[in-house]
Amino acid sequence: MSEAVRDEVNIVIFRYGESGKMADTTVPVLVEDGYRQAWRTVIRQHGMTAESVTGIASDWAPTEADESFLRKNFPNLREVSAAFTRPEPDGWDQALAAAEQARQEAERQLEQEERQRANRTDREAGSDEPLMIPMLRTTAEPPPLVASRALIPGQLYVVVAGVAPTPQGSLGMHWVLEKHVQDAGFTFEDVLSEANANLGEGLRTVLRGETARDRVVHFQGIDSRHMPAAALALPGFTDRVAGLIGGDRFVAAFPCEDHLYFARADTDAAGTLADLVREPHDCGSDLIPTVVVLEPAGMRVLVQFPR
């Protein structure tokens, strides 16, 4: 076993209280009771109770001793997640190498997104001009008067709106209508292409889960104008997701315009997406919370949760 393995630490984060406060510490990765050691440290520093802990996240998955400790001591624990699976004793060197590669890939994508956000901020600073953004509509018929494209006929459509802040601090939306397209002499695909580019540059990526196979990718907007639900229809977007979690079949879910979740279709993580969108979300949306399957052959609705 290499010195790098002996020096590796496991970051353990406890989420507690109604407001979701966080407390974290590090423990040696090779110890069998790392979660117990971590708990002793944070309870001395923060003084929370075990009953107040609702979630625990770590770099490396818990040991059997850790899992037993959690079951016995945290009655209100709802989520335990880890970035990487704990290997067999003789597999640590390979596991560390794979973990480092995954970290570098995630950092590379996040740095790319940060550069895109900075460039967009520079271009849009002080501008109240509407930003063209694609948005979804979960309707049985194409939205009347509004220019649209069917993603799943009879169930899911994409439209485009010019979104800009109002003096009152809210968002104003001006829909691209069929009449606008006809009178201007350009196609809806031209408008949609611009809107797709705007949205693609305005996304933030949050990774949750133990390994690439079990990871959930959560897309959010960098601000209120960039609403990520329609990103599932961006050209090449599944390639972007595959770079984070691998695979070529995905389950995607959105509770409203403000959140988009992805997981590989061949993993248990896919089953958690329905729970994520079924829960109430305070985003005042007309969208029906929806879970879809994206495959090389196309897209289909898996389940919807009418409000």
N, C-alpha and C positions, 0 to 999 in steps of 0.2 A: 504494500500500500504506500502510495507516494506521500511526500510531505505536504503537498497541496491538499490532499484529502484530510490529513490530520489537522490542518489549519482551517479547513472550511467551517463556516458557521451557518446556522439556520436562523433567519430572521422570523420571529413569531410576533404576530400582531393580534391584539385582543380588541374587539369592538364591544362597547358596553354602554348602558344607559339609554334612555329614550332618545337622546339627541345623537346617538351613534358616535360617541367619543372613541378615540383610538389610543392605545398604549402598546408600545413595542419594545422588544429587547432581542438580544442574540444569545444563542447557546451553541456549544460545539455540535456539529452535525452528527457525529458518531455516537453520542450518548443515547441510551435507550429511553431515558425519562426527560427528554428535552422540554416537553410542554410543561411538566411539573416544575422544572427549574425556572422556566420562563415565567410561569404564574407566580412563583415565590418572589421573583424580582419585581414584577409590575405591581403586585399587591402591596409591596413595601413602598413603592414610589407613588402609587395613585390611590390606594385604599379602597378600591371598588369591591363589591361582593361577587361571589361566583354566580349568584342568581341574576345579576345584572348583565352578564356576558351573553351576547346574542350571536356573535360570530368570531371565528378565529381563522387567520390566514397565515401562511408561512411559505418560505422558499421551497422547503422539502417536506414531503408528506409525513404524517405522524407514524411512529412505530406502533406495534401492537400494544406496548405498555402505555404509550401516549393515548391511544384510542380508549383503552380501559380507564385511564385517568379522566378523560373527558366525559365518558358515560357516567361515571360515579359522582362527578363534582359540578357539572354545569347543566342544570335541569332545563334552562331556557335557551340552550344553544341551538340555533337554527341553521347555521351554515359553517362548514369547515372546508377550506379550500387551500390548495398548495400549487405552486408553480410547476414543481417537478416531482415525479414519482421517485420514491426511495428505492435504490437498486439492491440487488443481492450483495452480500459482503464483499465479494470479489469483483464487483462491477462498478465500484465508485470512480475509478479513473475515467472509464468511458462515460459514465453519467455526468461527471463534471465537465468533460469536453463537450458533450451534447448540450448541457445547460448553458455553457458559455456561448456556444454557437447560436442557441435560441435567443439569449439575451442580446447578442450583437445584432441579430436580424430584427428583433423588436425595436432596439434603439435606432437602427438604421431607418426603419419606417417612421418612427416617431420624429426623428430629426428631419426627415423629408417633409412630414406634415407640418412641422414647426416652420421650416423655410417657406412652405406654401402659405401658411397663415401670415407670416411676416410680410411676404410680398403682397398679399392681398390687402393687409392692413395699410401698407404704404400707398397702395393704389387708391384705396377707398377712404383714406383719412379725410374727414371733413366733408365727405360727399353724402348728400341726401338723395342721390339718384337711385331709382329702384334697381334692385339686384334680381335678375331673372333666376328663379329657382324652380325645379320640378317638384311636384307634390302629388300624392296618391289620392285616389277616390275609390272607396269600396262601395260601388253601386251596381245595380243589376243592368243598368243602361248607361250609355255614354252620357256624361253630364250635359244637360241642354245648353246650347249656345256657346259653351266653352270648347275651345280646340283641345283635342285629347287623342291619345293613342291607347289601344287596348293592350294590356299586359296579359290578362286572363279574361277573355270576352265574357261578359255577363257577371263579372266579379270584381275585377281590379283594373283601374285605368290610371294613366299618368297625365297630368295637366301641368301648365306652367303659369306662374304668377310673378309679377314684378313686386318685390317686397321692399319696403322702405320704412324707416321710423317716422312716427308722427310727432307733432309738437307735444302731445300728451304723454309721450313715452311708450305708446303701444306700437304695433306693427300695422301698417296699411298694406293691403294686397289689391293689386289690379290684375285681374285674370286676362290671359290671352284668349280672345274670343275667335270663333270661326270667322266672323266678319273682319276682324283685324287682319287675319292672315290673308283673306281673299283680297281685301282692299290694298294691302301693302305689296302684294306681288311676291312674297317669299313663302316658303313652306313651313309647316309646323315643325318638321324635322330640323330645319335651320334654327328655329327658336329653341327647341328642345336640346339641340347640341350645345348651344351657349349656356343654357340653364344647367345641363349636366356637368359641364366644365366648372361652373361656379360652385356647385355643390361638392364636387369631388375634391376641390381645393379647400373646402371649409369644414372638414370632418376631423374629429378627435377620436382616437382609438383607445379603448380600455380593455385589457385582457384579464379574464378571470378563469381559474381552473388549474388543474394539476399539470397536465401535459398537453401537447399539441392535439392529441386525440380527444381529450376531455375538456378542451378549453372553450369558453364562451367569449365571443368578441362582441363588445358593446360599442356601437358607434353613436357619437353625440356631435352636435354642432358646436363650432367655436364661438358662436353667438346665436341670438334668437332668430336671426334671418336664415341661418343654415339649418334646415330641418331634415334630418338624415333618413327618414323612412323610405323616401323614394330612391335612395342610393342603391337599393337592391336591384334596380333596373338600369344602373349605369353600365355602359359598355365596358367589359373587362373587369367589372367589380369583383366577380367571383375569383378571378386570378389574384386580386389583391388579398382576398380572404384566404385563399389557398396558401399564399406566402406566409401566413401566420399560423394556420392550423392544418395545412395539407388537405388532401382529398379532392374530389371533384363533384361530390353530391353534398348539398348543404340544406339545412333547415334555417329559415330566417323568420323573424317575428317582429311585429311592431304593435305597441299598445296605442300609439298616437303618432303624430308627425315628428315628435321630439326624440324618439328613441328607436334604435334598430339593433337587433340581436342576431348573431349568426353562430351556428355550431355545425360540426360535421354530422351528416345524416346517419352515419354508421356508428354513432357513439351514444352513450347514455346521456351525454350533455344535451342532445337534441330534445330529450324528453322534458328538460327543465324549462325550455323556452315557453311552453304553453302556460306554465305557472307564472312566469315573469310577466306575460302580457295579460293574463287573467286578472291579476291584482289591480286594484284601482290606481289610476295615475291622474294626478292633478294637472292636466294639460289642456282641458277644455276643447277636446277634439271631436270632430264629426266622424272620424274614421272608426270603423269597426275593428277592434283588436283582432289581428289575423296572424296565423302561422302558415307559411308557404314552404314548399319543397322546390329547390332549384337543382335541376339536373342538366347534363349536357343536352338532353333533348328538349328542355323547356322548363316551364314553371307551372305549378298547380297549387291550389289552396288545400291545406291539410285540415285546418279547423279555424272557425271564427267564433268570437264571443260577443254577440250583440249586447249593447249596453242596456 
